[in-house]
Amino acid sequence: MRRLFTLLLLVFTVLAAQAAPPPSYFDNTGHDDTLSGGVKMITINTPKGKFRVWTKRVGNNPTIKVLLLHGGPGATHEYFEAFDSYFPGAGIEYYYYDQLGSAFSDKPTDESLWDTPRFVEEVEQVRQALHLDKDNFYLLGHSWGGVLAIEYALKYQQHLKGLIISNMVDSIPAYNVYAKTVLMPAMDPKKLAEVQRMEREHKTDDPAYMAILMPMHYEQHVLRMPADQWPEPVTRSFGHINEQIYVSMQGPSELGASGKLLHWDRSKDLAKIKVPTLVIGATYDTMDPKYMEAMSKRLPNGHFLLCPKGAHLAMYDDQQTYFTGLVKFLKDTDAGTH
């Protein structure tokens, strides 16, 4: 019995050591953000002058540094806080980042700033300020962040070590077709008609609009749990969405896009992205999971991860699948096996 106990203790010790990040993960040597706990306000140049955006580093890993691009457009870094439960244990360095107009970053109101090419240049300036390069820089874009990540890779992939497109397709027209032919027909026709009427009459800020959509759409295709049980970082992030940016680029409707992104389509350009790329899809997503799998095959070094229990926020409703697959991709790419 004593031998068995000793053996079990040894096994648990080994497993604990494997699960814990190395001491170097906590080494702040050479980082210029130690005083602020990893926070860095970065000045960016835009056609409308200089503004500051907020970033925060967690951990230290010379070869794996992940910059997180939140969705919306106009959402915040906050819903990425689930990464705290997985990335530190895997020894992965990562950066929270509020895009211009979001959360802790400056909030100008000039609508001309809400433009995809300008956001791409913002990301490039953030990369430079954080000293990320092709030997360590991974870009993860979720939802709208996936659009931004694709656009960044098409212009600046020489700076990337790897790319993750999470819960986003490469074509807004394709997204809209899926919403109209798959998601909408599955909804209660009377409730759908009421939602569409309110959208036509520009009454999407009416509480009745969300009251209909929450159980019919959000709890089915955004985060598959009752809304009153949604994790606090999600509700906090949703509560901080910059509506001007969201409506300008996405449009007021939750059932498809109608803003500046309406005609965005990079399906014919994916073959130009050569770096290792992981596409993450989910069975119940607002986006077509089969389309996302096909995207991964159009990428020269593409890989696909399906979250079978997940929806648009699969990092919450299929968390184990999401993070196990994501960490594996990062580690494999770092090891040169992709």
Secondary structure, 3 states (H helix, E strand, C coil): CHHHHHHHHHHHHHHHHHHCCCHHHHCCCCCCCCCCCCEEEEEEEECCEEEEEEEEEECCCCCCEEEEECCCCCCCHHHHHHHHHCCCCCCCEEEEEECCCCCCCCCCCCHHHCCHHHHHHHHHHHHHHHCCCCCCEEEEEECHHHHHHHHHHHHHHHHCCEEEEECCCCEHHHHHHHHHHHHHHHCCHHHHHHHHHHHHCCCCCCHHHHHHHHHHHHHHHHCCCCHHHCCHHHHHHHHCCCHHHHHHHCCCCCCCCCCCCCCCECCCCHHHCCCCEEEEEECCCCCCHHHHHHHHHHCCCEEEEEECCCCCCHHHHCHHHHHHHHHHHHHHHHHCCC
